[in-house]
């Protein structure tokens, strides 16, 4: 449960950024941008996308040496502006169960324009949240990124695959360090990693972009969902509705 839970629970709602440029057309500043400017341009690049399809790899490592445990997950994201989203995190092919024998869970969130459905296939349960009228949906809203409210610092740029990557770093709530690598040519995220000590245990995670498409064709059935037989409906957590923005007036 740890890896999947880290992805969903560590995420914060990311609203549409002001002054967003069409995806793929963001241009680096003539002068080195500050960390906050880079964050704004990055969020704008994703928020401005009419559609988004991305596949990411997520790795969580706990401990060191012979006691190290490694969990690998895959993350698939599909979105269509303004209020459709499909998010799935599941064990990577060939991933072994947890040391206690429990299988890694598969979690899904489907936002169909009116309702957000949250499914846990391992627990065979789901809950739903009605969207407010002006729901704020972003392809990044369930990704474990550096929160925009953090004290983010810009580090020295790095070169990878012939591209310049902007490096941002910030302290995490767990007392560790988060690092984000962003393509300077279009402000698309390439990698996010964290390192921390939990007690005496070293815990590190990394999420890496494998493939993504901006403004491609996305069929309606990408956002279709209904409870499968045997799924039990649970009450939605109080904080779930706040992920999508303030409630409609009068409700």
N, C-alpha and C positions, 0 to 999 in steps of 0.2 A: 504493500500500500504506500510505502514511503515515496517511491519515485513518482508515481502518478499523483499522489497527494501534493508533492512539492510543486508540480507543474501548475495544478489548479489553485491551490491555496496560496501560493506565493504571488499570484498574479494580482494586479490592481487594474481597475477600470481606466482605460485611456480614452479620453474624449477626442473629438476632432480638433486638430490644432488650427490656430488662426493663420490666415495667409498661406494655406496649403497650396502647393504647386502640383500639377498633374504628375502622376507616378511616372518615374523614368525620366523626367525632365528637370529634376532638381540639379542646380549647378553649384559647385563649391564656391565659397566666398573668395574674393580676390586676395584678402588677407586671412591669416589663420583665424578660424572661428572659435569662439569660446565653447566650453562644454555645453552650456545651456543652449546656445545657438545650434550646436550639432544635434542635441536632443530634439529641439523643436523642428528642425529640418527633417530628421528621421521620422518622427511621428507624423509629420505632414505628408511625407512621401507615401506612407501606408494609408493614412486616413483619406487621402485624395483618390485612392484607387477605386475605380468603378467596380472591379472584381479583383479577387486575389486567390491564387491557388499555391500552396506551399507544402513541401515535405521537409521535415526536420528530424535530426537524430538527437536523442537526449541520453546522457550517461551520468549516473550517480555512483560515486565511489566512496566507501566508508572503510576506515582503517588503513593499515599499511602492511606490507610484507605478506606472510602466509595467511594472515587473518583478514586481509582485504576482501570486501564484498563489492561486486560490481553488478549494477542493474542497468540494462539498456532498454530504452523505449523508442518508439517512433511516434512522431506527432504529425498529423495531417490537418491543414487548415484550408477552408474554402469560405470565401465571403463575397457578398454582393451588396453594394450600397443601396439604400441606406440602413437596412435592418435585417439582413439575412447572414447567418453564419453557421458553419459546421466545423466543429473542433473535435478531434479524436486523439487520444493518447493510449497506446497499447504496447505490450511487450514486443521487443524486436524479434524477428524470426530466430528461432533457436535459443532464445533466452530461457535459462533454467528457473524453476520456482525459487522462492525465498528459502533461506536456510531452515526455516521452521516447516517447510513443506507446502506453505500456502502459495497458490499461484499469484503472479502479479496481476493487478486488476486492469481492466480496460474501461476507460471513462470517455463519455461522449457528451457534447453539448450541441444541441441543434436549436437554432433560432430561426423561426419560419416567418417572421414579420409581425406576428401577433403574440406568440408564446415562445419562451425559452424552456427547452426540455433538457434535464440533466440526468444521464443514465450511468449507473455503475453495473456493468455486466457481471462482475464477480459476486456482488451482493444481491444481484437480481432485483434491483430496486431503481426507482426513478422519482424525481419530483419536477414540478413545473412552476414557472413564474410568468405572469402576464406582463407583457412589455408596456412601459409607459408610452404615451403618444409620441414623444420625441426621444425615443430610445437612442442611446449613443453606442454604436457598434463599430469596432475596429478589428482588423485581422490580428492585431497584437494583444487583444484584451485578455486572453488567457495564457499568454506566453510569459515565462519567468524572466522578465527584463529588469533592468535597473529602474526603480521608481523615479518618475520625473521630478518628484519633490525632494529627492536625495541631494546631498552635497556632492555633486559630480565634478570630477577633475579630468581635464584633458591631459593625456600622457603623450609621449613621443609616438609619431606615426610609424607604422611598420609596412613592409612590402611583402606581398604574397601573391603568387601567380600573376606577376606583372602589374598588380594594382596597388594603389596606396590605400591603406586601411587606417582610419581614424580610431584611436584607442581612448575609451573613456573608462574611468574607474570610480568606485564609490564604496563606502562602508556599508555592510549589510546589517540587518536587524540582529543577526546571530553573532555579530562581532567580527565577521570575516570581511573579505574584500570581493566585490563584484567587478567584472571587467567585460566591456562590450567592444567588439570590433565592427566598424561600419565602413562600407565602401565609400570613399571620398567622392567618387564620380556621380553617384546617384542616391547616396544616403540609405542604402539598403543594408540591413544587418547581416553579417556573415557568421558571427559567433558570439555567444554569451557564456561566461564561465564564472564560477564562484568558488572560494576556498574559505573554510572556517574550521575551528576546533570546537567540537561539541563534547564538553567534558574533557577527556583526554583522547578523544577520537577525532582524527582528521577526516573531514567530509568535504568532498569537492564535486562539482557538477559542471557539465558543459552541454550546451545546446548549439548545434551546428546546422546551418542551412544546407540542404542537399539539392533542392530544386524549387524554383518558384516562378510563377507567371503572373504578370500584372495585366489587367484589362483584357483577359481572354474570355472566350465563351464559357458560361457556366449554366448548365441545365437546371430547371426548376426542381427536379427530383433530388438534387444535391442537398436540399433543405427539407425534404419530406421525412417525417418520422411519426410513428405511432407505437405505443407500448406493445412489445411482443408478449405472447401468452406466458404467464408465469411471473412477469415483472410486478413487483409490489410498489404501489404509490406511497411515498413518504411525504410528510409535511416539509415544505421548503424552509431552509434556515432563514432567520430574520434578515441576515445581511445579503441574501441572494438577490433580492430585487434592486438593491442599491447599486449593483454592478452595472445596471443599464441606465442609470440616471434617476433624477427625482421623480416621485409619483405624480400622476396627473392631478391637477387641482380638483378638489371636490371628492376625491376618493379616500 
